[in-house]
């Protein structure tokens, strides 16, 4: 299957500058690397929305920063709790900001972006537990910022998509908030995918390899031997709802 021309042009640019997201880098260096790349290629447009508010909400291991995006119009609005990508090691509210604005405007929903704790400073299951706490908080307080808690969704990109489906399963098994929709964009749901022929074939055309994807996942689960492996990998935990 051919790669989209725009995607190929971007991959060629990454090769030209010898960009590597994770190989040979510490987590701090990886974060600096992705920020430097963003500065070089430019940030996406930040669409105006009716309101943006930063808050701190309670979490299992301290306060969790969240950013609430309100679209134009009259509520109460459905609510999407969004978890950023970054291999569980990178990412923050600012990098996720352009996407959250677009989602709020296109979907006409409130978006609550969650700045969950990153590995390796916060080993697994710190991230999913914080994300689940954020969903619980949104379900309990959505009406206070013009949201409809009966129309609650979770979503995210890459690692964020993984967290979204893990949180949905946690809510099911813990009899937590009712989640009506999952917006999972390129989620990692089973690490066995790294050894499949399609993955390795496409990896040859990109700037990463399965070996480059593994560090983020391995670091995020480094504390799992000491604590229960809650819903990881999520695809193996699927049961009838």
N, C-alpha and C positions, 0 to 999 in steps of 0.2 A: 504494500500500500504506500503510495507516494506521500511525502510530507508536504503540507500546505506551503506554498511559496513564501508567504510572510513569516511563517514559523522557521523555514529553512534559512531565510535571510538573517533572522535573529540568532539562530544556532551558529551560522557562519561568523557572525560578529563576536559571539562568545569565544569561539575558537581563536579568532584573530587577536583577542586580548588575553588569551590563555587563561580564561576564567575557570575557576574550580570552586564549587560551593562548599565542599566538605573535605576533600582529600588532603590529608596532611595538615589540617587546620584544627586548632582548638575550638571549642564552642564560641568563645569570645571572638576569635578571629573569623569564624564563619559568619557571625552576626555583622561584623565590620565589613566583610566581603560583600554581603548582599546589600548592605546600605550603600557601599561605594558604587556598586553596579547600578543601583537605583538612581544615584546622583548623576551617573554618566548617561543613562538612557532617558532620564526625565521621569517625573511622576505623572500618572494618569490624571485626567481632569477631575477636579473635586467639585462635583455638582452641588449647587445650593439646595438645602433642605429647609424645612420650616424651623427646626430647632435641633441643636446638638448640645448634649449635656454630659459632662463627666461626673461619675459618682464612684464612691467606694462602698462595696457591699460586704457583709460578713461571709467569711469562708471557713473551712475546716482548719486551716493553718494561718489565719490572718485575713485581713481585708483583701478583696479582689477588686481591681479597677475595672470599671465598665464604662462604655460610652453609648448613650442612647440617642438614636436618630429618629426624629419625627417628621413624617412627610406633610406636605400641604394637604388641607382638607379637614373634614370633620370626622372625629372618631366616635366611639372607640375603634381603634385599629387592631387588626391581627398583629401578633408579635413573633418575630424571628430572632432567636438567640443564636448569634454567630460566633464561631470559633475560628481564629485565623490559622493559616498554614505555616509551615516552616520546619517540618521534620521533628516537631516537639522540642526543638532546640532554639529556633529562631522565630521572629515575628513579634508584632506588637500592635497596639491600637492604631498608631499612625500609619503603618504600612497597610492595614486593612481598611483605612478610612475611605478611599475612593470607591471601593466595592460596596461598602455599607451604604454610602450615599446613593449609589445607583440602585441597589436593592430596595431601599426605602421609597425612592421615586417610582421605579418601574412596577413594583409589587403593591405599592400603597399600603405599606405596613410599617410598624415600628421595628427598628433593628436595634438589638442590644448586643454590642460587641464586647467580648469577654477577654481580658488580658490575663489568661491563666498562667500559673507558674511553669517555668521552663526547666527542662533537664539540661545538664546533669545536676544543677544546683538543687533541683527539686525532683527526686527520683519518682518513678511510677509507684503508686497510683495518684500522685499529687495532682496531675493535670486533670484526669477524669473526675476526681472527687471535687475539685474546685469548679469544674464546668457543671457538674450535677448540682452543686450548691447554688450556682448562678441561676440555673433553670428553676430550682425551687423558689428562689427569691423573686424571680420574675413572675412566676405563677401566683405568688402571694401578694405582690405589690403592683402588678400591671395596671390595675384600675386607677392607681394613683398617678400614673403618667399617660392617661388616655389610651390604655391598651385593653384588649379583650382577652382575659386569661383562658377562655374557652376555645380560642383559636391560637394555640401556642405551637410554634414550630422550632426545630433546631436545624442548624446547617453549618457548613464550613467547606474549605478547600483543602485537599490533600490531608495533612495531619488533622486539620480542623474537621474535615469530613469524617475521618475516623472517630474523632471525639464525639461528633454528633450522633453517630449510630451507636457508639458505646453508651452515651448518656441516655439515649432512647431505651436501650435494653436495661440500664440501671433503673430508670423510672418505672418500667414494666415490672421488674422483679422486686423492687422495693415498694411497689404500690404508691409511686410518687405522682407528680403532675401528669395529666393527660396530654400527650403530644400527638398532634393531628397530622404532622407532615415532617418529612426529613428532606432537606436540600443538601445532598452530598455531592460535591464537585471533586472528581478524581480522588476519591477516598482510598486509603490503604486498609483493606479489610481482612487480608490474609497474606502473611509473609511468604507463603508458598508461591505467590505470583512471581517472585524474583527469579525463580528457576524455570519459568515457562518459556517455551520457544518464542512466542510473540513478544514477550517483554525483552528478551535478549536481542531479538532482531531489531526492535525499535531503538534499544539502548545504543546500538552501534552507530546510529545516525544522529544521536544527541550528544550532549556534553556531559552526560552522566552514565554510570553503569550500575548494575545491581549492587556492586560492592560499595558504590558511593551513597546509595540510598540506605544501606544497612546501618551505618553509624548512628543516625538519628533515632531509629527504632531501638537499637541495642542500648543506647544511652538512656532512653526514656524508660526502658524496662529493667534497668540495672539493679533496682531495689526490689524487684518482684520476688526474688527468692526468699526475702525476709517477710513479705506480705502477700496476701492472697492475690492471684492473678485475675482480677475482676474483669470478666468479659473481654479477655485478650487472647487470641485475635478475635474480633467481633464476628466474623463470618462463621466461626465454629460454635458460636453461642446462639445462633438463630434457632428459635423454636416457634411453635404456633402461638400467635398472639391471642 
